[in-house]
């Protein structure tokens, strides 16, 4: 990323928020921008899923704007932070969490990196459980995947239906087939009046309790 281009983006937003700028931009808050942050994140995912390079460029730009916008709002507040603090924070975080690149530690695989990342993150944030820090607002399936990934280091019995599920998955040879099966499962549950999102969400909560009891 060329510094001059990024500096220009920051300068444009500064002007929009300053007296004589844009009334709409000037009245925005962290809270009022939440819906746009979520929308731009999902639109970026949609562009990535479509493998549309031009759309990705545009949507990631919109997402970057949200980051700069929030930094500008904070900068105006007493004791707030600016975009430089945001950049410095993530830069230092990347260095600290990659000691196998910037330090003396070694990692033989991506799985090793992921495991030590979560362990280091938990230590930094003084977390007592790998279940802490998984946002409750995530979609249920995504939250389940986060929990599964983070709890690999915990010695805990496998989920009740895992053997049967593994046998079933042997029938699928592609992500497309798995997606079609999951869709059919949701459809079947819906016809029986069952809420699959709520069901997975509750299953995650139960599994979190099990993980914490084994830590």
Secondary structure, DSSP 8 states (H G I E B T S, - for coil): --HHHHHHHHHHHHHHHSTTS-HHHHT--TTTTHHHHHHHHHHHHHHHHTT-HHHHHHHHHHHHHHHHHHHHHHHTSTT---HHHHHHHHHHHHHHT-HHHHSS---SSHHHHHHHHHHHHHHHTT-SSTTTT--TTS-HHHHHHHHHHHGGGS-----TTHHHHHHHHTT--SHHHHHHHHHHHHHHHHHTT--HHHHHHHHHHHHHHHHHHH-
